[in-house]
Amino acid sequence: MKTLSHLAAGYDEQAKANDALAEEILARVESYPAEIRESLRSRAGWLMAEAAGLRAKAAELRGFEWRSLN
C-alpha cells in the first residue's frame, strides 16, 4: 500500500510533467497558424492550472500525513 507521501510525490511528478508540456507548447506556439494559437495557449493554461491543483493536493496529503504522525 502506498503512503500519503508516495501519492503526494506522484502528484508532484505529474504536475512537473504538465508544466514541462505547457512550456513546450508555449515555446512553439508562434510556429503554428494564427487560428490554432489560441487553442494551444488555452491548452497550456489548462495544463498549468491542473499542475497547480496537483501541487495543492500533494501539499494537502503531506499535511494529513504529518498530522497523523504527530
C-alpha positions as CSV (number, residue, x, y, z in Angstrom):
1,M,0.0,0.0,0.0
2,K,1.3,3.4,-0.9
3,T,1.8,6.0,1.8
4,L,0.4,9.5,1.5
5,S,3.8,10.9,0.8
6,H,4.2,8.4,-2.1
7,L,0.9,9.6,-3.5
8,A,1.9,13.2,-3.0
9,A,5.2,12.6,-4.8
10,G,3.2,11.1,-7.7
11,Y,1.0,14.3,-7.9
12,D,4.2,16.4,-7.8
13,E,5.7,14.4,-10.7
14,Q,2.5,14.8,-12.8
15,A,2.5,18.5,-12.0
16,K,6.1,18.8,-13.2
17,A,5.2,16.9,-16.4
18,N,2.2,19.2,-17.0
19,D,4.4,22.3,-16.5
20,A,7.0,20.9,-18.9
21,L,4.4,20.2,-21.6
22,A,2.8,23.6,-21.1
23,E,6.2,25.3,-21.5
24,E,6.9,23.3,-24.6
25,I,3.6,24.3,-26.1
26,L,4.1,27.9,-25.4
27,A,7.7,27.9,-26.7
28,R,6.4,26.6,-30.1
29,V,3.0,28.4,-30.3
30,E,4.2,31.1,-32.7
31,S,5.2,28.4,-35.3
32,Y,1.5,27.5,-35.8
33,P,-1.1,29.3,-37.8
34,A,-2.9,32.1,-36.0
35,E,-6.2,30.1,-35.9
36,I,-4.6,27.4,-33.9
37,R,-2.5,29.6,-31.5
38,E,-5.4,30.5,-29.1
39,S,-6.3,26.8,-28.7
40,L,-2.7,26.0,-27.9
41,R,-2.5,28.8,-25.4
42,S,-5.7,27.6,-23.8
43,R,-4.4,24.1,-23.5
44,A,-1.1,25.3,-22.0
45,G,-3.1,27.4,-19.5
46,W,-5.2,24.3,-18.6
47,L,-2.1,22.2,-18.0
48,M,-0.6,24.9,-15.8
49,A,-3.9,25.2,-13.8
50,E,-4.0,21.4,-13.4
51,A,-0.4,21.4,-12.3
52,A,-1.2,23.9,-9.6
53,G,-4.2,21.8,-8.4
54,L,-2.0,18.7,-8.3
55,R,0.6,20.5,-6.2
56,A,-2.1,21.8,-3.8
57,K,-3.4,18.2,-3.5
58,A,0.1,16.9,-2.8
59,A,0.6,19.5,-0.1
60,E,-2.8,18.5,1.5
61,L,-1.8,14.9,1.5
62,R,1.5,15.7,3.1
63,G,-0.3,17.7,5.8
64,F,-2.6,14.8,6.5
65,E,0.4,12.5,6.9
66,W,2.3,15.0,9.0
67,R,-0.7,15.5,11.4
68,S,-1.2,11.7,11.6
69,L,2.4,11.3,12.7
70,N,2.2,13.9,15.5
